[in-house]
Amino acid sequence: MIVEEKITINKNNSAVWTVITNIRHIEKIISGIEKIEILYEPENCLVGLKWRETRIYFDKPSAIDKWITDAVDNKFYKTRAEMNDFIFLTTMSISENGDNTILTSSHETKSQGIIAIIKSLPMIFFEDC
């Protein structure tokens, strides 16, 4: 299943890129994230950055490790996370539109194994919403 959302921001690409790549403080701009712990930080690029992200699900904290798998400065970065036979892939990309920036966030969930596939079956009914 893939979910994508676009938003227009009244800032230039560079300003938006600076905010969305500041993973250490991303909970300040993404609601629902309670805590970020940096696990590995490369010296001069985004690729390989790894962090533990804690959110509240059903009134309980739930943490997942995420890492950046691919990136092009001022264009996009891709993340991956794995939990309970699911793979979560996210792409954050930006593009200029005059004086504005279009931020696109795309999330894909892949089921691995029969149990994960069975658990994901109810989501089929919501794909076209």
Order of alpha helices (4+ residues) and beta strands (2+ residues): beta-alpha-beta-beta-beta-beta-beta-beta-alpha
